[in-house]
Amino acid sequence: MLSNLNNTDIFYFNPLFQWVESPEDPKKEKWFLRHVETEAEVETDQMGKSILDSIPCSLDSLVEKFSNPDGHTYISPKLIRFYLLLFWKSGILVHEEKEDPAHAANHSSFSITPPVETADISAVIVTFNGARFIGPNLETLFKQNLKPSQFIVVDNASTDRTVTIIEQNFPDIHIIRNKKNVHYAAAVNTGVQAAANDLILILNQDLVFEEGFIRNLYRRYIEESDKETAAGVVPQMRFNKLQGFIDGIGNFITEKNWGSDNFFGVVDIGQFEKLAYVGSACFGAVMVTRKAWETVGPLDETYRSFYEDVDWSMRAHLKGMKLLAAPQAIVYHEFGGSYPSGLKLYLAAKNRLRFVIKHLRGKLLRKFLFKYIKMDIKSALAFIRRKVYKNLWYYARAYMKLMVELPTILYRERKNKANPGSIESFFTQMPPYVAFSNSKLDPVINKHVIRSYYYFTEMDDFVFPGEPIVDC
């Protein structure tokens, strides 16, 4: 059931947000809200600005104000309700709770914390120079109301205080120290190999977790009727700097853009209750089964980082295995926190080409390669015009490295004997690409995204749309 609004509740502007001027939009068609602590921004339009300028107020009073023919802009009651709902669920607005007196009289003044349980789950966390992340990561992991029975940290030769922080504050954690940075895929493989349990929780270092994160992942796995084909369980990842907005629920790959996390910039208003499966898992946070790992194999370490997870998901799909969705399991991600932008560009540019050459066939391969190369040429020309020659070098380096790897991909790794229909069906197993962000990757709440997406989420027969919905 979608989150609903009480028509008479009074909503207030969250003091953690403030308006900021945008020199990029002199016509004032776009407005920006900035979180005062994290400095992350949210974009809205003039309609959203008008609604927020009317706060504090209730839904009823907003409808009355914008329905009057006295010079105010007319906004339909349905559109007002969705603006208010999204601003509230994203944390931009807060509202005054009006508790029923009868309920309050019977409500205890204290709550009893349920005992912490332990499950046969191994947690594997990969670290690299993560001193500013690892404390909150492990603190919230140890505060779970369902705790893993084993904690493993695989450190990629950190040169900061990451390992010291773990040793001083979390002595029960088993630390595996790599002598050099072997990157994410190889470190994950090392951690999974050391794991003792049949359920393995794979985590990046720049995450913090809601208290019921692991319990909700585990519950989704337990409730799955066909556990034999369950490859893993995928949580809902949100931005740590804007905790009301989704970073991703699984990820996707398309010929039209970079592979990325799905539902980027979307607000959860209850539309994911029926989301049972995703096509591809983000290995920044995923729980996999031992059986799936043995059936599919480890991560392909040649990727190092980026696209290694969609590669594993493709292989799982071709083995007839599914990735379960657990949108109630919420984790907060420090978006862009673990990799410098230049290295990320190099790895992503190389690995998306590597993925399609390794897995796709015939017309599908030609379509993806043509689109990717065309996009890379456009990006390279843009870097030249802007004189960002460093990024041009990362692109060139990516293509040179791919040429070195190409013989191995063609003659040793294209072992995929699946028919083209099975390969193509991978792209239909996931919800379509939905992303609401601007060119700076700020989340967007405006009338376009409300009418093109959120309007449909309250329909009884709502299914995720068959075409990409993007605002950027």
Sequence and secondary structure as in RCSB ss.txt:
>XXXX:A:sequence
MLSNLNNTDIFYFNPLFQWVESPEDPKKEKWFLRHVETEAEVETDQMGKSILDSIPCSLDSLVEKFSNPDGHTYI
SPKLIRFYLLLFWKSGILVHEEKEDPAHAANHSSFSITPPVETADISAVIVTFNGARFIGPNLETLFKQNLKPSQ
FIVVDNASTDRTVTIIEQNFPDIHIIRNKKNVHYAAAVNTGVQAAANDLILILNQDLVFEEGFIRNLYRRYIEES
DKETAAGVVPQMRFNKLQGFIDGIGNFITEKNWGSDNFFGVVDIGQFEKLAYVGSACFGAVMVTRKAWETVGPLD
ETYRSFYEDVDWSMRAHLKGMKLLAAPQAIVYHEFGGSYPSGLKLYLAAKNRLRFVIKHLRGKLLRKFLFKYIKM
DIKSALAFIRRKVYKNLWYYARAYMKLMVELPTILYRERKNKANPGSIESFFTQMPPYVAFSNSKLDPVINKHVI
RSYYYFTEMDDFVFPGEPIVDC
>XXXX:A:secstr
      TT  EEE TTEEEE  TT TT  EEEEEETTT  EEEEEHHHHHHHHT SB HHHHHHHTT SSSS   
 HHHHHHHHHHHHHTTSEEE     HHHHHHS SS      EEEEEEEEEEESS HHHHHHHHHHHHT SEEEEE
EEEEE    SSHHHHHHHH TTSEEEE SS  HHHHHHHHHHHH  SSEEEEE SSEEE TTHHHHHHHHHHH S
 GGGEEEEEEEEEESSSTTSEEESSEE  TTS  EETTBT   SSTTTT  EES   TTEEEEEHHHHHHH S  
GGG SSSHHHHHHHHHHHTT EEEEEEEEEEEE TT SS HHHHHHHHHHHHHHHHHHH  HHHHHHHHHHHHHH
HHHHHHHHHHHT HHHHHHHHHHHHHHHHHHHHIIIII      HHHHHHGGGSS   EEEB TT  BEESHHHI
IIIIHHHTSTT    SS EEE 
